[in-house]
Amino acid sequence: MKWSVLIIASLLLWSCGNNQEQNAQGEWIKGTEQEKLETIEKQFRGFDMAMVETGYRYQELYWAGQDENWEYANYQLKKIRKAVEQGLERRPKRAKSAEHFLTVTLPEMGKAIEKRDTVIFNENFQILTNSCISCHAMEKVPHFTVKEPLYRQSPIRK
């Protein structure tokens, strides 16, 4: 018993003494802690990468609704919300434009998915599409026109 207490106490003291900040270097992320942080932020980019993911998930959401794959549709809806929210963390100045989308459009789309009715889904999907177009106009990129997908890119089917 005494030996185990002595060993534990020694390990605790040793770990406290070795708790110095390490300046780890990666394969391509090098420099001071500040420089590494700036490199990582640059790699995450602004809102454009959030829109790439949102565009992909918008298409998947559409096809999930057409297939009546309601669980997959709900999954995509959640991922759209997450992508937009994370994009807003990087570009908070876009929050005003996205507010209606996050607080009204997405919850209404969720209610449509819960009803498991393709007609209701399609009506709400058109509202979602219009909300995207409206947000793009508010952000002064009205040339980013959004339309229902014509072709399926993903192999996921119900």
The 8 nearest C-alpha neighbors of each residue, nearest first, counted from 0:
[[1, 3, 2, 4, 5, 6, 7, 8],
 [2, 0, 4, 3, 5, 6, 7, 8],
 [3, 1, 5, 0, 4, 6, 7, 8],
 [2, 4, 6, 0, 5, 1, 7, 8],
 [5, 3, 7, 1, 2, 6, 8, 0],
 [4, 6, 2, 8, 3, 7, 9, 1],
 [7, 5, 3, 9, 8, 4, 2, 10],
 [8, 6, 10, 4, 9, 5, 3, 11],
 [7, 9, 11, 5, 10, 6, 4, 12],
 [10, 8, 6, 12, 7, 11, 13, 5],
 [9, 11, 13, 7, 8, 12, 14, 6],
 [12, 10, 8, 14, 13, 9, 7, 15],
 [11, 13, 9, 15, 10, 14, 8, 16],
 [14, 12, 10, 16, 11, 15, 9, 17],
 [13, 15, 17, 11, 16, 12, 10, 18],
 [16, 14, 12, 18, 17, 13, 11, 19],
 [15, 17, 13, 14, 18, 12, 19, 11],
 [18, 16, 14, 15, 19, 13, 12, 20],
 [17, 19, 15, 16, 14, 20, 21, 13],
 [18, 20, 17, 21, 16, 15, 22, 14],
 [21, 19, 18, 22, 17, 23, 32, 16],
 [20, 22, 23, 19, 18, 24, 17, 32],
 [21, 23, 24, 20, 32, 31, 30, 19],
 [24, 22, 21, 25, 29, 32, 20, 30],
 [25, 23, 29, 28, 22, 26, 30, 27],
 [26, 24, 28, 27, 29, 23, 35, 30],
 [25, 27, 28, 24, 29, 23, 30, 35],
 [28, 26, 25, 29, 24, 38, 35, 30],
 [29, 27, 25, 35, 26, 24, 38, 30],
 [30, 28, 24, 35, 27, 25, 31, 34],
 [29, 31, 34, 35, 32, 28, 24, 33],
 [30, 32, 34, 33, 35, 29, 22, 36],
 [31, 33, 35, 34, 36, 30, 22, 29],
 [34, 32, 36, 31, 35, 37, 30, 38],
 [35, 33, 31, 37, 36, 30, 32, 38],
 [36, 34, 38, 32, 37, 33, 28, 30],
 [35, 37, 33, 39, 34, 38, 32, 40],
 [36, 38, 40, 34, 35, 39, 41, 33],
 [39, 37, 35, 41, 36, 40, 34, 42],
 [38, 40, 42, 36, 41, 37, 35, 43],
 [41, 39, 37, 43, 42, 38, 36, 44],
 [40, 42, 44, 38, 39, 43, 37, 45],
 [41, 43, 39, 44, 40, 38, 37, 45],
 [44, 42, 40, 41, 39, 45, 48, 89],
 [45, 43, 41, 42, 40, 48, 46, 47],
 [46, 44, 47, 89, 90, 86, 48, 43],
 [45, 47, 86, 49, 48, 90, 50, 44],
 [48, 46, 50, 49, 45, 51, 44, 86],
 [47, 49, 51, 50, 46, 52, 45, 44],
 [48, 50, 46, 86, 82, 52, 47, 51],
 [49, 51, 53, 47, 48, 52, 54, 46],
 [52, 50, 48, 54, 53, 49, 47, 55],
 [51, 53, 55, 49, 50, 54, 56, 48],
 [52, 54, 50, 56, 79, 55, 51, 57],
 [55, 53, 57, 51, 52, 56, 50, 58],
 [54, 56, 52, 58, 57, 53, 51, 59],
 [55, 57, 59, 53, 58, 54, 75, 60],
 [58, 56, 54, 60, 55, 59, 53, 61],
 [59, 57, 61, 56, 55, 60, 148, 62],
 [58, 60, 56, 62, 61, 57, 63, 55],
 [59, 61, 72, 57, 63, 58, 75, 62],
 [62, 60, 58, 64, 59, 63, 57, 65],
 [63, 61, 65, 59, 64, 60, 66, 58],
 [62, 64, 68, 72, 66, 60, 65, 61],
 [65, 63, 67, 61, 62, 66, 68, 72],
 [64, 66, 62, 67, 63, 61, 117, 68],
 [65, 67, 63, 68, 64, 62, 157, 156],
 [68, 66, 64, 65, 69, 63, 117, 115],
 [67, 69, 63, 66, 71, 70, 157, 64],
 [68, 70, 72, 71, 67, 73, 112, 115],
 [71, 69, 73, 72, 68, 74, 63, 112],
 [70, 72, 74, 73, 69, 68, 63, 75],
 [73, 71, 69, 60, 63, 75, 74, 70],
 [72, 74, 76, 70, 71, 75, 69, 77],
 [73, 75, 71, 77, 72, 76, 70, 78],
 [76, 74, 78, 72, 77, 73, 60, 56],
 [75, 77, 73, 79, 78, 74, 72, 80],
 [78, 76, 80, 74, 75, 79, 81, 73],
 [77, 79, 81, 75, 80, 76, 82, 74],
 [80, 78, 76, 82, 53, 77, 81, 75],
 [79, 81, 77, 83, 78, 82, 84, 76],
 [80, 82, 78, 84, 79, 83, 85, 77],
 [83, 81, 79, 85, 49, 80, 84, 78],
 [84, 82, 86, 80, 85, 81, 49, 87],
 [85, 83, 87, 81, 86, 82, 80, 88],
 [86, 84, 88, 82, 87, 83, 81, 89],
 [85, 87, 46, 83, 49, 89, 84, 88],
 [88, 86, 90, 91, 84, 89, 85, 94],
 [89, 87, 85, 86, 90, 91, 84, 83],
 [88, 90, 87, 86, 45, 91, 85, 46],
 [91, 89, 87, 92, 88, 93, 45, 86],
 [90, 92, 87, 93, 94, 88, 89, 86],
 [91, 93, 90, 94, 95, 87, 96, 89],
 [94, 92, 91, 96, 95, 90, 87, 97],
 [95, 93, 97, 91, 96, 92, 98, 87],
 [96, 94, 98, 97, 93, 92, 99, 91],
 [95, 97, 134, 94, 93, 98, 137, 138],
 [98, 96, 94, 100, 95, 99, 101, 134],
 [97, 99, 95, 101, 100, 96, 94, 102],
 [100, 98, 102, 103, 101, 97, 104, 96],
 [99, 101, 104, 97, 98, 103, 102, 105],
 [102, 100, 98, 99, 105, 103, 97, 104],
 [101, 103, 99, 100, 98, 104, 106, 105],
 [104, 102, 99, 106, 100, 105, 101, 107],
 [103, 105, 100, 107, 106, 127, 108, 101],
 [104, 106, 108, 107, 101, 103, 100, 109],
 [107, 105, 109, 108, 103, 104, 110, 102],
 [108, 106, 110, 104, 109, 105, 103, 111],
 [107, 109, 105, 111, 106, 110, 123, 104],
 [108, 110, 106, 112, 107, 111, 105, 113],
 [111, 109, 113, 107, 108, 112, 106, 114],
 [112, 110, 108, 120, 114, 109, 113, 119],
 [111, 113, 109, 115, 114, 110, 69, 120],
 [112, 114, 110, 111, 115, 109, 69, 116],
 [115, 113, 111, 112, 116, 110, 119, 120],
 [116, 114, 112, 113, 69, 117, 111, 67],
 [115, 117, 119, 114, 118, 120, 112, 111],
 [116, 118, 120, 119, 121, 64, 115, 65],
 [117, 119, 121, 120, 116, 122, 123, 115],
 [120, 118, 122, 116, 121, 117, 111, 123],
 [119, 121, 117, 123, 111, 118, 122, 124],
 [122, 120, 124, 118, 123, 119, 117, 125],
 [123, 121, 119, 125, 124, 120, 118, 126],
 [124, 122, 126, 120, 125, 121, 108, 127],
 [123, 125, 121, 127, 126, 122, 120, 128],
 [124, 126, 128, 123, 122, 127, 129, 121],
 [127, 125, 123, 129, 124, 128, 130, 122],
 [128, 126, 124, 130, 125, 129, 104, 123],
 [127, 129, 125, 131, 130, 126, 124, 145],
 [130, 128, 132, 126, 131, 127, 133, 125],
 [129, 131, 133, 127, 128, 132, 126, 134],
 [132, 130, 128, 134, 129, 133, 135, 127],
 [131, 133, 129, 135, 130, 134, 144, 145],
 [134, 132, 130, 136, 135, 131, 129, 137],
 [133, 135, 137, 131, 136, 96, 132, 130],
 [134, 136, 138, 140, 132, 141, 133, 137],
 [135, 137, 141, 139, 133, 138, 134, 140],
 [138, 136, 134, 139, 135, 96, 133, 140],
 [137, 139, 135, 136, 140, 134, 96, 93],
 [140, 138, 136, 137, 141, 135, 142, 134],
 [139, 141, 135, 142, 136, 138, 143, 137],
 [142, 140, 136, 143, 135, 139, 144, 132],
 [141, 143, 140, 144, 135, 136, 139, 132],
 [144, 142, 141, 140, 145, 135, 132, 136],
 [143, 145, 142, 132, 141, 146, 135, 131],
 [144, 146, 132, 128, 143, 131, 147, 129],
 [147, 145, 148, 144, 128, 149, 125, 129],
 [146, 148, 149, 145, 61, 128, 58, 125],
 [149, 147, 150, 58, 146, 151, 61, 62],
 [150, 148, 147, 151, 146, 58, 152, 62],
 [151, 149, 148, 152, 58, 62, 147, 153],
 [150, 152, 153, 149, 62, 148, 58, 154],
 [153, 151, 150, 154, 58, 59, 155, 55],
 [152, 154, 155, 151, 59, 156, 58, 62],
 [153, 155, 156, 152, 151, 157, 59, 62],
 [156, 154, 153, 157, 59, 63, 152, 62],
 [157, 155, 154, 66, 63, 68, 153, 62],
 [156, 68, 66, 155, 67, 63, 71, 69]]
